[in-house]
Amino acid sequence: MTDRDLVEKKLAQIETYVSELRRLAKPADLGRDLREERFVEHTLQLAIQAALDVASHIVSDERLGEPATNRELFDRLARRGYLSASLAATLGNMAGFRNLLVHGYDTVDLAIVRDVLEHRLDDLLAFVTAVRAILGPPARR
């Protein structure tokens, strides 16, 4: 059974990170201001990691199989009908982007950072909405 409180906490974190990026990030300063670059990269990393944590939790609890990669977590949710194929693909790409940020496999392309910041934050919020639909209304206490 999915731990609703844990998942809701992670979803709230995603919303907070997206809000902070929208409020505080200065895309024009990327590449000119190291602090700005690090703030944006790290906050995106945290938001994407929270989405991965939620996806992993649901995939495990729903017994959707053992994914070989983080990207596959979102594919499994899409196959179950929890996410659209396009949202799963976008989130899968974000998982790859997060790996780049965390592991430093290659130099981070600031154009991609800027694109995610300016055009992909709504995808993280769409994930939050989709997961809340999976969870259904909160139980009365």
C-alpha positions, 0 to 999 in steps of 0.5 A: 500500500502506498504511504500517502503521507510520504508521497504527499510530502514529496509532492509538496517538496516538488511544488516548493522547488518549482515555486522557488525556481519561478520566484528566485531564478534569473535565467538571464544570469545563467553562465554569468553568475556561478551562484545562480547556476548552482542554485538552479541546477541544485534545485532542479536536481532536488525537484527531479529526485523527489519525482523519482522517489515518488515514482519509485515508491508507487512502482514498488507498492503497485508491484509494477516490476523492477525497473532497470533505470530511473527513466523506466520508472515513469514508463511503468507508470505510463503503461499502467495508465497513471501518466501519459506517454508524453509526460512519462517521456519528458520525466524520463528525460529529466531523470537523465538530466538529473543524472548528468547534474549529480554524477557529472558525466559531462559538462552541463549544457546551460541551454538545457538548464535554461530550457528546463527552467523556462519550459519544463517546470509545468511538467513536474507539476503535471506529475504532482497532479497525476499522482494525486489523482492516483492517490484519490481523495484523502481519507477522513480522520 
